[in-house]
Amino acid sequence: MIVYAAAVTMALVFVIAAVVVGREARRLDAVPPTPVFDLDEATAWIAEHLPASATAVLSYTEVRRIIELSLEFLRTQTPRRNGSTPAKDTNIVVGSSETVAFVLSRARDEGLEDLRAADVHFVVEAQLAYLEAIGAVGPEAAEEPPD
């Protein structure tokens, strides 16, 4: 009788655990994964996706610095409420020409005068492709905002 009670108890515990795990799995499956930007991974991915003309003149360190500066530009473009937290209900539209200009300006301030605008543009475009690949950006904005 004790063996029977133990078997029923173990079966009941298994069923309860299976139901709870199944429910949580379905709940987590419905939520899209949060994209995570890893600078080392991003640098490697972006460097692999640059055209040969850019990889011929840019070092891995320069690619990484361009990425860091373009991320700094993105942070300056993030809308904020009350000067503290980012606004969650606003869209951020980033054009590559503004990013390239910011990166070149900051790079020259840091003594990286030999960066070419075309190479920075290639890195910024590859970075945007990386952000799309990890699911961190939405679709392109329409020309005119809807009314």
Residue, then its C-alpha position, 0 to 999 in steps of 0.5 A: m500500500i505504501v508503494y502504491a501511495a508513493a507511486v500515485t504521489m510521484a505521478l501527481v507531482f509529475v503531472i503538476a510539474a508538467v502542467v506548470v512547465g508547459r504553461e510557462a513554455r507557451r507563455l515564453d514562446a509568445v514573447p519575442p526574445t529580447p535582442v542583445f547587442d554584444l560589441d565583440e560579436a557585432t564587430a566580428w559580424i560587421a567586419e565580415h560583411l564589409p566590402a573588400s575596399a573597406t576591409a583593405v583600409l580599416s583595422y579591426t580596432e577602427v571598425r570597433r571605434i566606428i561602431e562605438l561612435s555610431l552607438e553614441f550617436l544613436r544614444t544622443q538621438t534617443p527621445r527622453r521624457n523629463g530628461s531621465t528615461p527614454a520615451k517608449d512610445t516614440n520612433i527613432v529614425v536614423g539616417s546614415s548620413e547624419t551618423v557618418a558626419f557625427v562619427l567623422s567629427r568625433a573620430r577627427d577629435e580623437g586623432l583618427e583623421d585618416l578615416r574616409a566617409a565612404d568607409v564609415h558609411f560601409v560600417v554604419e550600413a553593416q551595423l544597421a544590417y546587424l541590428e536588423a539581423i538580431g531584431a533590434v530595429g523595426p521597419e523603415a519609416a514611411e516618407e511622411p508620418p501617417d495622420 
